C-alpha cells in the first residue's frame, strides 16, 4: 500500500474518532481545514506519486523497448534467413528437377536415336537380303534356262543319231563301246570283290589259338561270336526287307510308267499257297 493511501486511511480514522467524541464547532472547522489541507497535500502527493510512477514506468518501458526492438530485429533477421534458405532450397530443388528432366530427355533422345539406327540397320539388312535373293533367283533362272537349252541341244543331237557315219565306223564305234563297257564291268567287279573282302575281314576276324585258352576265355569268345552272328542275322534281315521294299517300289513305278505310255505290261504275280478247306 502507498503512503497516500495510508494517510487517507489515517484521516478517515481521525474523522471517525472526532465524530465519536462530539467536539465543538471550532474544532470541527479546524478539523475541516486540516482535512482540506491534508486532502490537498494528499492530492499533490498523489499527483507527484502518479507522475513519478508514470516516469518510472516510462523509463522501464524505454529500457524494455530496446530489448524488444533487438529481439524483434533478431526474429526478423532469422525470418529473413529462413526465407532465404527456403528460397535457396526451392531453387536447388528446381535446378535438380530441371537437371533430372534434361537427363531423362537426353536418355529418351539417345534411346530414340539407337532405335532409329537399329531400324535403319534392319531395313538395310532386309534390302541387302532381298537383293541377294533376287540375284540368286535370277542366277538360278539363268542356270535353269541354260540347262534346258543344253538338254534341248542334247535331244536334237540324239535324234540325229549316227546318220553321218559309215558302216565301218559304226562297227568300230560299237566295238570301242563294248570294250569300254567290259572294262568298266571288270573294274566294278573288282571293286565289289575288294569291298566284300574288307567287309568279311571287318566282321569275321581270324580266330585266336583256342588250345591255349582257359574255359572263361573260351566262354567269352563263344559269347562274342554268338553276338556277332545275331548282329549279322539282324542286318541280313534288314537288307532283305529293304530289298523287297525296293523291288515292290520298282514294280509299282514300272506299272505307272507303262500306264502313262499307254502300254500295259503283265504285273509280277506272287506265288500263293493254296490251302484246302476242310468240310
C-alpha positions in Angstrom: 0.0 0.0 0.0 1.4 3.5 -0.9 1.9 6.4 1.6 -1.0 8.5 0.2 -3.5 5.7 0.9 -2.0 5.3 4.4 -2.6 9.0 5.0 -6.1 8.8 3.8 -6.8 5.9 6.0 -5.4 7.8 9.0 -7.5 10.9 8.3 -10.6 8.7 7.9 -9.9 7.2 11.3 -9.4 10.7 12.8 -12.7 11.9 11.5 -14.4 8.9 12.8 -12.8 9.5 16.2 -13.8 13.2 16.2 -17.4 12.4 15.2 -17.4 9.9 18.0 -16.2 12.4 20.7 -18.5 15.2 19.5 -16.1 18.2 19.7 -17.1 21.8 19.2 -17.8 23.8 16.1 -14.3 25.3 16.2 -12.8 22.0 16.4 -14.8 20.9 13.5 -13.9 23.8 11.4 -10.2 23.4 12.4 -10.6 19.8 11.6 -12.2 20.5 8.2 -9.3 23.0 7.5 -6.8 20.3 8.4 -8.7 17.8 6.4 -8.8 20.1 3.4 -5.1 20.8 3.7 -4.5 17.1 4.1 -6.6 16.4 1.1 -4.7 19.0 -0.9 -1.4 17.5 0.3 -2.7 14.1 -0.4 -3.8 15.2 -3.9 -0.5 16.8 -4.6 1.3 13.8 -3.2 -0.9 11.5 -5.3 -0.2 13.7 -8.4 3.6 13.5 -7.6 3.3 9.8 -7.0 1.4 9.3 -10.2 3.9 11.4 -12.1 6.9 9.6 -10.6 5.2 6.2 -11.3 4.5 7.3 -14.9 8.1 8.4 -15.2 9.4 5.2 -13.7 7.1 3.2 -15.9 8.1 5.2 -19.0 11.8 4.7 -18.1 11.2 0.9 -17.7 9.3 0.8 -21.0 12.2 2.7 -22.6 14.6 0.2 -21.1 12.5 -2.7 -22.3 11.8 -1.2 -25.7 15.4 -1.5 -27.0 15.4 -5.1 -25.8 12.2 -5.8 -27.5 13.4 -4.0 -30.6 16.6 -6.1 -30.6 14.6 -9.3 -30.2 12.2 -8.2 -33.0 15.2 -7.4 -35.2 16.8 -10.7 -34.4 13.5 -12.5 -35.1 13.1 -10.5 -38.4 16.7 -11.4 -39.3 16.1 -15.1 -38.5 12.9 -15.0 -40.5 14.6 -13.4 -43.5 17.4 -16.1 -43.2 14.8 -18.9 -43.1 13.0 -17.4 -46.0 16.3 -17.1 -47.9 17.3 -20.7 -47.0 13.9 -21.9 -48.1 14.2 -19.9 -51.3 17.6 -21.3 -51.9 16.4 -24.9 -51.2 13.5 -24.4 -53.5 15.8 -23.1 -56.2 18.2 -26.0 -55.7 15.2 -28.5 -55.9 14.0 -26.7 -59.1 17.5 -26.9 -60.6 17.8 -30.6 -59.6 14.3 -31.3 -61.1 15.2 -29.5 -64.3 18.5 -31.4 -64.5 16.7 -34.6 -64.0 14.2 -33.7 -66.7 17.0 -32.8 -69.0 18.8 -36.1 -68.3 15.5 -38.0 -68.9 15.0 -36.1 -72.2 18.6 -36.8 -73.2 18.2 -40.5 -72.4 15.0 -40.7 -74.3 16.6 -38.9 -77.2 19.6 -41.3 -77.2 17.2 -44.3 -76.9 15.2 -42.9 -79.9 18.4 -42.5 -81.9 19.5 -46.0 -81.0 16.1 -47.4 -82.1 16.2 -45.4 -85.3 19.7 -46.7 -86.0 18.6 -50.3 -85.3 15.6 -49.9 -87.6 17.8 -48.4 -90.3 20.3 -51.3 -89.9 17.5 -53.9 -90.0 15.9 -52.2 -93.1 19.3 -52.1 -94.8 19.9 -55.8 -94.0 16.4 -56.6 -95.3 17.2 -54.7 -98.5 20.5 -56.4 -98.9 19.0 -59.8 -98.3 16.2 -59.1 -100.8 18.8 -58.0 -103.3 20.8 -61.2 -102.7 17.8 -63.3 -103.0 16.8 -61.6 -106.2 20.3 -62.0 -107.6 20.3 -65.7 -106.6 16.8 -66.2 -108.1 18.0 -64.6 -111.3 21.1 -66.8 -111.4 19.0 -69.9 -110.8 16.6 -68.9 -113.5 19.5 -68.3 -115.9 21.1 -71.6 -114.9 17.8 -73.4 -115.4 17.4 -71.8 -118.9 20.9 -72.8 -119.8 20.2 -76.4 -118.6 17.0 -76.6 -120.6 18.8 -75.2 -123.7 21.6 -77.8 -123.3 19.0 -80.6 -122.8 17.2 -79.5 -125.9 20.6 -79.5 -127.8 21.3 -83.0 -126.5 17.9 -84.2 -127.6 18.5 -82.8 -131.0 21.8 -84.5 -131.2 20.3 -87.8 -130.1 17.6 -87.5 -132.7 20.2 -87.1 -135.4 21.9 -90.4 -134.4 24.7 -91.8 -136.4 23.4 -90.8 -139.8 26.7 -89.3 -140.7 28.8 -92.5 -140.0 29.7 -95.2 -142.4 29.0 -98.9 -141.6 32.7 -99.5 -140.9 32.8 -96.5 -138.5 29.6 -97.7 -136.8 31.1 -101.2 -136.3 34.4 -99.7 -134.9 32.4 -97.4 -132.6 30.3 -100.3 -131.3 33.5 -102.3 -130.7 35.1 -99.5 -128.7 31.9 -99.0 -126.6 31.7 -102.8 -125.8 35.4 -102.8 -124.8 34.9 -99.8 -122.6 31.8 -101.4 -121.0 33.7 -104.6 -120.4 36.5 -102.8 -118.7 34.0 -100.9 -116.5 32.2 -104.1 -115.6 35.5 -105.8 -114.7 36.6 -102.8 -112.6 33.2 -102.7 -110.9 33.5 -106.5 -110.1 37.0 -105.9 -108.7 35.7 -103.1 -106.5 32.8 -105.2 -105.3 35.2 -108.1 -104.5 37.5 -105.8 -102.6 34.6 -104.3 -100.7 33.3 -107.8 -99.9 36.8 -108.9 -98.7 37.1 -105.8 -96.5 33.6 -106.4 -95.0 34.5 -110.1 -94.3 37.8 -109.0 -92.6 36.0 -106.5 -90.5 33.1 -108.7 -89.5 34.9 -112.0 -89.3 38.4 -111.5 -87.9 40.6 -114.6 -87.6 40.1 -116.8 -84.5 42.9 -116.9 -81.9 44.6 -120.1 -80.8 41.9 -121.8 -78.7 44.2 -124.6 -77.5 46.0 -122.3 -75.1 42.8 -120.5 -73.8 41.1 -121.1 -70.5 37.5 -122.0 -70.0 36.4 -118.5 -69.1 38.2 -117.1 -72.2 36.5 -119.7 -74.4 33.1 -118.8 -72.9 33.8 -115.2 -73.6 34.9 -115.9 -77.2 31.7 -118.0 -77.8 29.5 -115.3 -76.4 31.3 -112.7 -78.7 30.9 -114.9 -81.7 27.2 -115.5 -80.8 26.6 -111.8 -80.6 28.3 -111.2 -84.0 26.1 -113.9 -85.6 23.0 -112.4 -84.1 24.0 -109.0 -85.4 24.8 -110.3 -88.8 21.4 -112.1 -88.9 19.6 -108.9 -88.0 21.5 -106.9 -90.7 20.7 -109.7 -93.2 17.0 -109.5 -92.3 17.0 -105.7 -92.6 18.7 -105.9 -96.1 16.2 -108.5 -97.2 13.2 -106.3 -96.1 14.8 -103.3 -97.8 15.4 -105.2 -101.0 11.9 -106.5 -101.1 10.5 -103.0 -100.5 12.7 -101.6 -103.3 11.6 -104.3 -105.7 8.0 -103.6 -104.9 8.5 -99.9 -105.5 10.3 -100.6 -108.8 7.4 -102.8 -109.9 4.9 -100.1 -109.0 6.9 -97.4 -110.8 7.2 -99.6 -113.8 3.4 -100.1 -113.9 2.9 -96.3 -113.6 5.3 -95.7 -116.4 3.6 -98.2 -118.6 0.2 -96.7 -117.8 1.5 -93.3 -118.8 2.9 -94.5 -122.0 -0.3 -96.3 -122.9 1.2 -99.8 -122.8 0.1 -102.4 -120.3 2.6 -105.0 -119.0 1.6 -108.0 -117.0 2.5 -107.5 -113.4 4.6 -109.8 -111.5 2.4 -112.1 -109.5 3.3 -113.6 -106.2 3.1 -117.2 -105.5 0.2 -118.1 -103.2 0.0 -121.3 -101.3 -3.5 -122.8 -101.7 -5.0 -124.1 -98.5 -7.8 -126.6 -98.9 -10.8 -126.1 -96.8 -11.9 -128.9 -94.5 -15.6 -129.7 -94.8 
